[in-house]
Amino acid sequence: MSKFSLACLASISVAIAFPGSAAAQFAPPSFSQSAYRINPGDELDISVWGEDRLKSSVRVLPDGTFAFPLVGQIYATGKLPAEIERQITVGLQPQYRGAVPQVTVSVRNPSGFQFSVVGKVKSPGTFTPGRYVNALEALSMAGGPTEFAQVGDIRIVRKVGSSLQSIRVRLAGTLRGAPGIVSQNDIPSIQSGDTMVVP
């Protein structure tokens, strides 16, 4: 076994012994409704208390919108479920003399949040984690780097408007189990549509 492989194993051991460490971010993902912002392709469950006719399941269209009865088209991309609840409540207000019943929006299937990992990783592909992840977690989902991967030169390719942005990811020290505190600025968050390239 190479020195690099031994270092990776040591890093994982640290994650088990000290869950609060930076390496502990290899933990399996969990879905958090409160922090998740809606993407095109997501499936939403929407209900209005006491109004079965307004209960529906919708998929957010590629243009970021969906239609809801008595309200019309709603732009959802980038919004929290709670923000959509408020928007529907405002749209329904003219239909009620008093207060609008409680509106609930939940993400049934967060399939719209996707990213890809390519290059020298053990399991390259496209991933739908169901929550926001950072670059270290994304690398873990792809099985981690192969033995000869250049972990000091990982890049995230992100579409910004009509151009592509390349973001450097500094994970070499973390993956090799180097001591010290890892800055959040050194581990960027993944956005929907990103491609992480591991040379």
N, C-alpha and C positions, 0 to 999 in steps of 0.2 A: 504493500500500500504506500502511495506517495506521501510526501510531507504535506502537500496541499489537501489530500483526502483526510489525513489525520487531523489537520487543522479544522476542516469542516465538521468532522465528528466531534471535536472538542467544543466547537461553537454550539452545536446542537445540544451537547451535554450541559453546557452552561444554561441554555434555554430551559431545560428540564429542572435544573437545580435552582435557578433564579428567574422565575417567571417575569419579573419586572425588567429584565435586561433587554438590550436592543435585539439580541439574537432570538428572544422569545417571540418576536413578530412572525416566526415561522408557524405559529399556532394556526389551526384550521379556522377558516373564515366563518363569521356569523353575521346574519343579516340584521341591520338596525334600521327600522322604519324611520326613526326620528331624524337620522342623519342623511338618509338617501334622497338624492335629487333625481327627479324623473327624467328618463331618456326615451327617445323614439323607440318603439318596439316593446316597451314595458306593458304588462297587463295590469289593469287597475280594477279593484272592486269598489263600487260606489253605492252607498245606501243613504236614504233619508228616513229617520226614525218614524215609524208608523205609516210610511208611504211605500207599499210594495210596488206600485207602478213606477216608482223612481229608482228601484233597485236594479243595477246593471253592472255588467263586466265589459270593459272596453279595452281596446289596444291603442296605444298612442301611435298615431300615424307618422310616417317619415318626415312630415313637415312640422312635427312637434305638437299637433293638436288632436283633440277628440271631440265628439259631439255628445251633448247631454240634454235630455228632454227638458223643455221649457226654458233652457238657458242658451242653447246653441253651441257654437264652436268655442272651445276653451284651449288656450295655449298653455301647455304643461311642461315643456322641456326646461330643465334647470330649476324647477320649482319643487319645494317640499310638499308632501301630502297635505300637511296642515294649511299650506297656502292655497291649494286647490279647494280644500274644504271651505275656506273663507270666500273664495271666488264664486263657488256654486251657491253658497248661502246668499250672497249679494244678488246673484242672478235670479234666485227664486223668490226674493222678497216681494216683488209685485204680485205674486200668486197668493199671498197670505195677508190677512188683516192684522195678525199679531206677529209674534216672533216665528222665524222659520225653524222647523224641527231640526234636531241635531243631524248634521251631515258628516258622514264618515267616509274617508278615502284611504284605502290600503293598497299596497303593491302586492298583487297576487304572484306575479312572476317578473322579477327584475331582469328580464332577458335583454333589455336594451343596453345595459352597461356591459360592454365587451372590450377586450384588448387582446393583443397578440404578443407572443414572445417567440423570436426566431433566432437562429444562430446556434452557438455551441452550448446548448442546454440539453438535458436528458429527455425532456418531453415537450418539444416545441408545439405550439398550437394556439388556438383562440380560446379565451377563457371568459366565463360569465360568473363572476364571484358572488353577485348578489349584494355587494356592499362596496364601499370605497377601499382601495388597497394602496400601499406604497410600493416602490420599486423592489424592495427586499421581499415583500410578500408575493409580488408577481413572479419574481425569480424562483421562489419556493414552489409556487403552483406549477411551474414548468419543470419541476424536478431538480432544480439547482444547476449550476454550471458543470460542464464536463471538465475533465482533468486539464485540458490545454486551453480553456477559455481565458480570454484576456479580460478579467473582471475589473481591471482598472480603466477600461475604455468602453464600458457599456453606455449605450445611448438610447434615449427615448425619442422616437420620431413622432411628432404631433402635427396634425393639420390645423393651421390657424388661418381662417379665411381661405384664400386661394393659394397660400404658400405652405411650406413645410418647415417646422422648427425642430432643431436637433438639441436635445437637452442631455448634458453629461451626467452620468450617475456614478457617484463615488462610493463603491461598495467593497473595494479591495481589502481595506483594513478590517472591516466588519466580518467579511467572510473568512478571513484568516485568523479570526479570534484575537485581533489586536486589542490590548487593554485601553480603557478610556471611555469617555462618554461620546456617543454618536449624536451629532447635531441633526435635528429634523431637516435643516436646510440641505444636508448632504444626502438625504433619502427623499427624493421628490415623490409626490402623489401621482398615481396613474389616473388619467382621464379616459372617458369612453372614447374608443377609436384609436388610442395610442398603439404604437408598435415598439416593443423594446427589443433592441438588437444587441446580442451578445457575441462579439467577434471571437 
